[in-house]
Amino acid sequence: MKRIFAILLSLTTFFLLLTTNSHAQYGQPPPSYSVLIDKMVGKPSQDKGATSYEYVDNLSPSDPRFSPSQEVWFKVKVKNTSEINITAVEVKDYVPTYLEPLEGPGIWNGDTRIITWNAGDFNINEEKIYYLKMIVAAQNSLPADKGLFCVVNKVDARNNIVYDDDSSQLCIEKQVMAVQKVPSAGPEFGLILLSGEIVILAGGLIIKQKLARLDN
C-alpha cells in the first residue's frame, strides 16, 4: 500500500512539474515597450492677409522658403505605442544654427542649443502634442557665402526603457539687397551738355560784338 501511494505521489509531482514548465514555455510573452515621436514643420500660406500653417514632415528648396527674421512653427507628437503604460518620458529638441526659440515647452540651453521638457506619463495609445515657435536669424547673422540653404531640426523622446527620434527640414533664403543704380551718361545727357556749350558760346560772341562797337 505504501509502495502504491509513493508511486502515485511521484506521478502527481511529475505532472505538476510538466504543467508548470509548459506554462512557463508556452505562456503569454512579456509586454513590449515602445514610444513614437513625430516632428513636423509648419508650411506657411497666406489667406486674406492671415498666415495659416500646414504641418508637414519636411520642406524642400522647391517649397516655400523662410526669410531672415521670419517666424517658424513646429509640431511635435509623442505617443505611447507600448502594450502597457510608460512613465517619465523626456523630450529633447535639438535646435539648429540660424534658428532661435521664442515660445514652447521646456527649458532652453543656449550653450548646447537643446530644449528639454518632461512629457510625463503615458497610458496605452495616449498621444501628446506640443507646438514650438522659433525665428530665423537676422540677415547679417546668416552665412555670407550662401543665398539658399536648408537646416534640420531633430527631436527625441526617451525614458529608461524606450527611445525614438525624428527630424524635420526647412530651407532659408537670404534677401537680395537692392543695388543703387549710378546714372549713366547716355545720349540725352550728352545732348544737354552740347546745348549748354552752344548757349555759352553764343553768349560769348554777343559780348565780343558789344565790346567791338564800344571801341569804335
C-alpha positions as CSV (number, residue, x, y, z in Angstrom):
1,M,0.0,0.0,0.0
2,K,2.8,2.4,0.9
3,R,4.5,1.5,-2.3
4,I,1.4,2.3,-4.4
5,F,1.0,5.6,-2.6
6,A,4.6,6.5,-3.3
7,I,4.2,5.7,-6.9
8,L,1.0,7.9,-7.1
9,L,2.8,10.7,-5.4
10,S,5.7,10.6,-7.8
11,L,3.4,10.6,-10.8
12,T,1.5,13.6,-9.3
13,T,4.7,15.5,-8.8
14,F,5.8,14.7,-12.3
15,F,2.6,16.0,-13.9
16,L,2.7,19.2,-11.8
17,L,6.3,19.9,-12.9
18,L,5.4,19.2,-16.5
19,T,2.4,21.5,-16.3
20,T,4.4,24.3,-14.7
21,N,7.2,24.1,-17.3
22,S,4.6,24.1,-20.1
23,H,3.0,27.3,-18.9
24,A,6.5,28.9,-18.5
25,Q,7.4,27.9,-22.0
26,Y,4.2,28.5,-23.9
27,G,2.6,31.2,-21.7
28,Q,2.0,34.9,-22.7
29,P,5.1,36.8,-23.9
30,P,6.3,39.7,-21.8
31,P,4.8,43.1,-22.8
32,S,6.6,45.2,-25.3
33,Y,7.7,48.8,-24.7
34,S,7.9,51.5,-27.4
35,V,7.3,55.2,-27.9
36,L,6.8,57.1,-31.2
37,I,7.8,60.8,-31.8
38,D,6.9,62.8,-34.9
39,K,8.4,66.2,-35.7
40,M,6.7,68.4,-38.3
41,V,7.3,71.9,-39.6
42,G,4.6,74.4,-40.5
43,K,4.3,75.2,-44.2
44,P,3.0,78.8,-44.3
45,S,0.4,80.2,-46.6
46,Q,-1.5,83.5,-46.9
47,D,-5.2,83.8,-46.9
48,K,-6.8,87.3,-46.9
49,G,-3.8,88.7,-45.1
50,A,-3.7,86.0,-42.4
51,T,-1.0,83.3,-42.2
52,S,-2.0,79.7,-41.8
53,Y,0.2,76.6,-41.4
54,E,0.0,73.1,-42.8
55,Y,2.3,70.8,-40.8
56,V,4.4,68.5,-43.0
57,D,7.4,66.3,-42.4
58,N,9.9,68.3,-44.4
59,L,10.2,71.4,-46.7
60,S,12.5,71.2,-49.7
61,P,14.0,74.1,-51.6
62,S,11.1,73.9,-54.0
63,D,8.6,74.6,-51.2
64,P,8.1,77.9,-49.5
65,R,11.3,79.2,-48.1
66,F,11.8,81.2,-44.9
67,S,13.3,84.7,-44.9
68,P,15.6,86.3,-42.3
69,S,13.7,87.2,-39.1
70,Q,10.6,85.2,-40.1
71,E,8.8,83.0,-37.6
72,V,8.8,79.2,-37.9
73,W,6.3,76.9,-36.2
74,F,6.9,73.2,-35.4
75,K,4.6,70.5,-34.2
76,V,5.8,67.6,-32.0
77,K,3.7,64.5,-31.4
78,V,4.6,61.9,-28.7
79,K,2.6,58.6,-28.5
80,N,2.9,55.6,-26.3
81,T,2.8,52.6,-28.6
82,S,3.6,50.1,-25.8
83,E,1.2,47.4,-24.6
84,I,1.4,48.9,-21.1
85,N,1.7,52.4,-19.6
86,I,5.1,54.1,-19.6
87,T,6.3,56.8,-17.2
88,A,8.7,59.7,-17.0
89,V,9.2,60.4,-20.7
90,E,11.7,63.2,-21.5
91,V,11.7,65.1,-24.8
92,K,14.7,66.9,-26.2
93,D,14.6,69.3,-29.2
94,Y,18.0,70.0,-30.9
95,V,17.7,73.5,-32.4
96,P,19.9,74.0,-35.5
97,T,22.1,77.0,-36.0
98,Y,20.3,80.1,-37.5
99,L,17.1,79.3,-35.6
100,E,16.2,80.7,-32.1
101,P,13.3,79.5,-29.9
102,L,10.6,82.0,-29.0
103,E,7.7,80.0,-27.4
104,G,7.0,76.4,-26.4
105,P,7.5,73.9,-23.6
106,G,10.7,73.1,-21.7
107,I,13.9,74.8,-20.8
108,W,16.3,76.3,-23.4
109,N,20.0,75.8,-23.0
110,G,21.8,78.3,-25.3
111,D,25.2,76.6,-24.9
112,T,24.0,73.1,-26.1
113,R,21.2,74.5,-28.2
114,I,18.8,71.9,-26.7
115,I,15.2,72.4,-25.4
116,T,14.3,69.8,-22.8
117,W,10.9,69.1,-21.2
118,N,9.3,66.4,-19.2
119,A,6.4,64.8,-21.2
120,G,5.4,62.8,-18.1
121,D,3.5,59.5,-18.0
122,F,1.5,57.9,-20.9
123,N,-1.3,55.5,-20.9
124,I,-1.6,52.8,-23.6
125,N,-2.0,54.6,-27.0
126,E,-2.0,58.0,-25.3
127,E,-0.7,60.9,-27.5
128,K,0.5,64.4,-26.5
129,I,1.0,67.3,-28.9
130,Y,3.4,70.2,-28.4
131,Y,3.9,73.4,-30.5
132,L,7.2,75.4,-30.7
133,K,7.7,78.8,-32.2
134,M,11.1,79.8,-33.5
135,I,12.6,82.6,-35.5
136,V,15.1,82.7,-38.3
137,A,18.3,84.7,-37.6
138,A,18.7,88.2,-39.0
139,Q,20.1,88.8,-42.4
140,N,23.6,89.8,-41.1
141,S,23.8,86.6,-39.0
142,L,23.2,84.2,-41.9
143,P,26.2,82.8,-43.8
144,A,27.7,85.2,-46.3
145,D,28.5,82.6,-48.9
146,K,25.0,81.0,-49.0
147,G,22.0,82.6,-50.6
148,L,19.8,79.5,-50.1
149,F,20.4,76.7,-47.6
150,C,18.5,74.1,-45.5
151,V,18.6,73.2,-41.8
152,V,17.4,70.1,-39.9
153,N,15.7,70.2,-36.6
154,K,15.9,66.9,-34.6
155,V,13.9,65.8,-31.6
156,D,13.9,62.6,-29.5
157,A,11.8,61.0,-26.7
158,R,13.1,58.6,-24.1
159,N,12.9,57.1,-20.6
160,N,14.9,54.2,-19.1
161,I,13.4,51.6,-21.4
162,V,12.1,53.4,-24.6
163,Y,13.6,55.7,-27.2
164,D,12.6,57.2,-30.6
165,D,13.7,60.2,-32.6
166,D,12.6,62.2,-35.7
167,S,13.7,65.3,-37.6
168,S,12.2,67.9,-39.9
169,Q,13.9,70.1,-42.6
170,L,13.2,73.7,-43.7
171,C,15.1,76.0,-46.1
172,I,16.2,79.6,-45.6
173,E,16.7,82.1,-48.4
174,K,18.6,85.4,-47.8
175,Q,17.1,88.6,-49.0
176,V,18.7,90.1,-52.1
177,M,20.0,93.6,-51.2
178,A,19.0,96.3,-53.7
179,V,22.0,97.8,-55.6
180,Q,21.9,101.6,-56.0
181,K,22.0,102.5,-59.8
182,V,24.5,105.1,-60.9
183,P,23.1,107.5,-63.6
184,S,24.7,106.8,-66.9
185,A,25.9,109.5,-69.4
186,G,23.5,108.5,-72.2
187,P,22.7,110.3,-75.4
188,E,20.1,112.5,-73.7
189,F,22.7,113.7,-71.2
190,G,25.2,114.4,-74.0
191,L,22.6,116.5,-75.8
192,I,22.0,118.6,-72.7
193,L,25.7,119.2,-72.3
194,L,26.1,120.1,-76.0
195,S,23.1,122.6,-75.8
196,G,24.8,124.2,-72.8
197,E,28.0,124.6,-74.6
198,I,26.2,126.3,-77.6
199,V,24.4,128.7,-75.3
200,I,27.7,129.7,-73.6
201,L,29.5,130.1,-77.0
202,A,26.6,132.3,-78.3
203,G,26.7,134.4,-75.3
204,G,30.5,134.9,-75.7
205,L,30.1,136.0,-79.2
206,I,27.4,138.6,-78.3
207,I,29.7,140.1,-75.6
208,K,32.6,140.4,-78.0
209,Q,30.4,142.2,-80.6
210,K,29.3,144.7,-78.0
211,L,32.9,145.4,-76.9
212,A,33.9,145.9,-80.5
213,R,31.2,148.5,-81.0
214,L,32.3,150.4,-77.9
215,D,35.8,150.5,-79.2
216,N,34.6,152.0,-82.5
